[in-house]
Amino acid sequence: MTKTLTFGVVHMTVAFTVAYLMTGSVVVGGAIALVEPAVNTVAYFFHEKTWDWVRAGRHRPESALPVVA
């Protein structure tokens, strides 16, 4: 969870900087820096959970799993 939170902080900083440079507005930069990375951080968390699920092989039907002899 710490990795996810620090990623969120970095993402918010980058989002603010890019939005500010593109618009010249601190308000727009701030709004984008709060909303977009917050949503993206939640999406990243579920992305990691989905990949854990895929790696565990739970995405395949039982019949598709290899038989270990």
Secondary structure, DSSP 8 states (H G I E B T S, - for coil): -HHHHHHHHHHHHHHHHHHHHHH--HHHHHHHHHHHHHHHHHHHHHHHHHHHHHHTTTTS-GGGS----
